[in-house]
């Protein structure tokens, strides 16, 4: 889904930029909230790229996208909490 998550991509880019001893460190985390609508609100108002993509849609298209996102996150709801596992990659390196 994300180009930099492909094995070797970060290492290659950082190596090309002059970094040595490049390390990829996976980080597990989770989005936790009460309901699916909370995460969709975060995406719609609390992010830069996603909110801009949504903002430039026709109103009826934007509404449909937001409805579909709520549906996509609904299965992660459990009684009083919603939790969606997320995985990140932290890359480190030395620049001589």
Secondary structure, 3 states (H helix, E strand, C coil): CCHHHCCCHHHHHHHHCCEEEEEEEEEEEEEEECCHHHHHHHHHHCCCHHHHHHHCCCHHHHHHHHHHHHHHHHCCEECCEEEEEEEEEEEEEEEC
